[in-house]
Amino acid sequence: MLKKNVKTNITGYLFSLPYLLGMIIFTLIPTALAVYYSLCDYPMIAPPEFIGLANYKNLLSDEIFAKGLKNSLYFAVLFAPSMTLISLAFAVVLNRAVNYFKGKSLVIIRAIYYFPAIAPWAVIGTIAMWFFNKDVGAINNVIEFLGFDRIAFLTAKSKWFIPSMVSSGVWKGLGYMMFIYLVGLQNIPSSFYEAADIDGASGWHKIKYITIPQLTPTIFFVSIISILWSFNTFEQFYIMGSTINDSDLEGLNLIMYMYNLGFKYFKMGYSTSIAWVLFVITGTITLIQNKLQKYWVHY
């Protein structure tokens, strides 16, 4: 009996070994190295030199870091609520469309909404840059037609830069979040709506008292993912900021600054310290959301 248990345990460990090795090699070791490098002066072409908390102290007086942090927070404040609410609205409308569209027509409609989610940022970013272009962009053409001056949306010093990036990001992620909501909507028991119909509830009352409360776990999940996305947006800023001068490019957000420090100026230690600051920010926000969910999320 003892030999059988040992054999069973060995078999279990062997099956879990690929995952354990992957976790150790690709997660635990890089995390430990990241902690160490953040405490070092590491130019990559020379061995890391331990300097303690100097990198973190330098962040306190770094103007570019302050600018990048401000832009990252501004982007998150606009992006997360917009993504959460707009994708919810589209999901409710698309869920209702099931009653009016059938077969291939419904599949085509869903594909149109979902396409930006599967297209790479190289495609979406290029299209967005054309839309927001000051000289030939479709949005500025409409603005000029209405009698207003054209707006330079995609310049780092423009007050419209972050809102333009937010709108592009929401368009890109809308389909993905919308289908998460659709799954949640389709899991709401139809008996709830049937009972509401018998009581004479209006469409708004059904959304307010049935749909929204039943969807709160999904809304909670989407809000967390949206916040994590907003603080880890790199491809969008890298592509849509390609026309911006280097002096302004570095302060677009913390991810861009971190990338430039590590792979352009070879200040990997300083770059890694910014990564840990981002980790603390997103971790703190997520913990706060988890604490607050008991007041509004209904499971």
N, C-alpha and C positions, 0 to 999 in steps of 0.2 A: 504493500500500500504506500509506503514511504517513497519507494523508487518511482511509483506511478506519479505521485505528487511532484517529485523533483523533475521528472520528465515533462510533466504538464507545465511547470513553471518555466523550464528552459525553453519550451516551445513558444510560450507567451512572450518571453523576452526576445527571442529571435524574430518573431513577427513584429514586435514594436521597435526593434533595433534600427531600421531605416529612419523612422521618425525621430528617435532619440539622437541618432547621429546628425540628422539634419538640424535638429534644434540646437545641438551643441556647436556644430560647425558654423551654421548660418545665423544663429541668434545669440546664444550665450557668449561665445568668444568675441564676435564683433561688438556686442554691448560692453563687455569688459574692456576691450581695447578703446572704445569710444570714451568711456569714463577716464581711462588713463591718458589718452591723447588730449582731452579737454584740460588736463592739468599740466600740459607740456607745451614747449615751443617746438613745433614739429614742421619744418620746411619741406618735408618729404624727400628731399635729396640728401638729407643728413639724418642721423639717428635722433629720436625725440629727446629733448632735454627737460627734465622735470622742473616746473616753475611754480607749483602750487596753485593758488587761486588767482594768479595774476591775470589770466585771460578773462575771468569773470569780473574782476575789478576794472579792467580796461573797457568792458562793455558799458559800464556806468557813465563813462565820459565819451563814448563813441557816438558822434552825431549821426552817422550813416545808420548805425544800429537803431538809434532812436527813431529815425525817419522810417526805416523798414518796419519796425514794431508798430508804429502808428498806422502805416498803410495796411499792415496785416490785420490789425484789430478793426480798422475801418472796413476793410473788405469782408471780414467775418461777420460784423454787425449787420451789414447789408445782405450778404450772401445767404447766411443760414436761415433767417426768417423768410426771405424771398423764395428760396428753394423749397422749404418746408410747406409754405402756404400755396404757392403757385402750382407745384406738382400735385398737391391735394385737390385743388380746384379742377385741374385738368383730369385727374383720375375720376373724380365724381362725374364730370361731364362724359368722359369716355365710357364709364360704367353704365350710364344711362343710354349711351348710344347703342348698346347691345339690343335694346328694344326696337331700334329703328333700322339698324344695319345688320345684315346677316352674311354668312359665308365669306367669299373673297373680299367683298367691299369692306367688311370689318377688319380683316387681316391687313388690307392695304392702309387703312386709317391708322391702325396700331403701328405698322411699319414706318409710316411717315413721322409719327411722334417719336419713335424709338431710334430712328436713324442717327441723329446727332450723338447719341450715347455710344454707338459702336464705331463711329468714324473717329479717326485719330485727331489729336489737336492740330497736327500739321494741316489738315483739311479744314476743320472748324475754325481754327485761328485765322487762316488765310481768308476765308469767307467773311469772318467778323471784321477783319482789317479792311476789307473792301467796303463793307457796309458803313464803317465809321470813318473812312478816309475823308479828309477835309476837302479835297479837290473833286473827286469823282464818286464819292460814296453815296449810296442810295438815301441814307438818312439826311445827309447835308443837302442833297438835291431837293428833298421835301421841305427842309428848313428854309432854303433859299426861295422855293416856290411860294412859301407862306409869307415871304417878305422880311425874313430875319437874316442876320449875318451867319455865315458858315462857322462851325465850331471845330476847333482842333481837338477832337476827343482823345486821340492816342498820343498825347504828349505828357511827360511826367509832371509838368507844372500845371496842367489843366485840372480844374475842379471836377471835370467830367470823366477823368481817366479811370478812377476806381469804379464809379457807377457803370461805365462802359464795360469794364472787365467783369463786373458782377453780372450784368445782363448776358454777356457771352457765356459765362460759366453756368448760369441757370439754364440757358438754352441747351448747352452741351449735356448737362446732367438731368434735364427734365424727364426724358424718357425712362431712364433707369429708376428714378425715384417714383415716377408715376406708376410703373408696373409693380413696385413694392406696395404702393397704396391699393392698387387693383386687387392684389392677393388678399389684403386685409378687408377690402370691401366685400369681396366674394365669400369671405368666411363669416360675415354677419348673418345670422339666421334670418331667413325670409319671414318667419313667423312674427318677428318684431314689427316689420313693416305692415304685415297683414292686420295685426292687432291695431296698429296706428290708423290704418285705413278705416277699420270698423268704427274707431272712435272719432273719425272725421278730422284727423290731423292734416295740416297743410304740408306741402313739400318742405318748406323752411323748418317747420317744427320737427319733421322726421330727421332732417339733417342735424338740427341742434340737439335733439334729445336721444337720437338713436345712433346715427352715423358717427358723429364726432366722438361721443363717449366710448363707443365700441372700437373706434380707431385709435384711441389714445396710446396704446402700446406701439402701434405702427408709427404714429406721429413722433413719439419719443425716440424710436430707433432712427427715423429719418433725420430728426434734429441733431442727434449725436453725429451721425455720418456726415451731415452737411457742415458741421463745425470742424470736424477733422479734415474734411476736404478743403475748407476755406484756409486753414493754416498750413496746409501742405501743397498748395497750388504752385507748381513749378513750370510745367510745360506751357501753360497758357501765358504766363508772364514772360517766359523765355521767347516764345514765338511772337506774341503780340507786342512785346517790347523791343523787337529787333531793330526798329527804326529810331530808338531813343539813344541819345549819347551815353557813353560809358559812365560819365560822372553822375548822371541821373539814374542810369539803369540799376546800379548797385543798391539803391535805396527803395526800389519798387516794393519789395516785401522781404521778409527775413529769409525766405528760401533762396531768393535770387542773390542776396548778399552772402549767404552761407556758401552757395555754389561758387560764386566768384572768388571768395577768399580761399576756398579749398583747391579749386581746379584752375584758377587763373593766376592767383598770387602765391599759391602753394603754402598758405598759412593754415595747415590742416588742424593744428591744435586750437587756434582761435575759432575756426569754422565749426569744429566739433562742440565747442562751448555754446555756440548759438543753437546748435541742434538740441542740446540739453535744456536750454531755456525754452525752446519751443515745446519740448516734451513736458516740461513742468507746467507750462501755460495750458496746453490741451488736456493734460491729466487733471489739473485743478478744475477746469471747466466741466470736464466729464464727471468728476466726483460730485461737484455741486449739482449737476443735473440729476445724478443718481439719488442724491439726498432729497431733492425737491419733487421727484416723481411721485412720491407717496401722496402728495397733495392734489394731483390731477390725473394720474394714470390709473385706469381701471382695468384690472386683469380679470 
